[in-house]
Amino acid sequence: MIKVKALGTIERTLGNSLFTFNKVSMSLCEVINVLYNLDVNNTNFSTILNDIIIAINGVALSNGIGDLILESGDEVSLIPVSHGG
């Protein structure tokens, strides 16, 4: 199972703070496409990625997002760039 935690304004946008995917593995792109209801054929989600910080198992990503494969047990955190202080 892959868990996704949406924080702050992302939680409000997506309508929930916790999502689970009962898969052994899936790409991070696939997760983003499902959560944001994007057309699978249009993988240009750079606008969304510009507005969020993505952390996998507590470690923020800076590159390689498009190629990342998540495994069962991974926890993804979606953090708004503007998250207060």
N, C-alpha and C positions, 0 to 999 in steps of 0.2 A: 504494500500500500504506500502510495506517495501522498504526503500531506502538503497542502498549500495554505499558508496563513496570509490573509490580506489585512493590512493595517491602515488606520486613519481614513483618509478620503478614498482609498482604494476599496476598503470594506464597504463604504457607502455606495460607491459606483457599482460594485459587483453584487451588493445585496446580502453578503454573508462574510463572516470573518474566517471561516475554516472550510476548506474543500478537500475531499479525499478522492483519490483515483485508485481503484482496485486493479492495478496493473503491476506486472513485474518490472517493466521498464517503459519509458516513453520519453520523447524529446521535450526539452523545455519549450521549444516553439509550439509543439502540439498542446501543451498545457496552456500557454498564453492564448492560442487560437480558441481553445474550448472556453476558457474563462471569459474572454472578451467577445465571444461569438463572431470571430473573424472568418472570412471565407478561406478555407484551407488552401485553395489555389493561389491566394494572394498572401504571400508570406512577408509582405512589406509592413511590418508593425513597428517601424523605427519611431513613429510618433509616440506610441505607448512606452517604448523602452526609454525614450528621452525624459519621461515623467516619473519613472520609478527606479528604485534600487532593488536589485534582486540578490538575495542571499540564499545560499544552499548550505544547509546544516550549520548555519551561523556565520558563514564566510561570504562576504560580499563579492560579487562577480564584477570584473571590469572588462573582460573580453571573452570571446569564444561562446557567447550565449547561443548563437545559431546552431552550434554543433553539439551542445551539451545533451547528454542522455542521462536522465534520472533513473535511479534504481529504487526498488522497493525499500522502504525505510528512510528514504530521503525526505527532508522537510525544506520546503521552499517558502521564503518570506518575501512578500511583495511590499515594499516600503515606499511611501510617497517621498519624492525629493524634498518637498516642503512638509516636514513632519514636526515642526515646533522645536522647542529647546528646553 
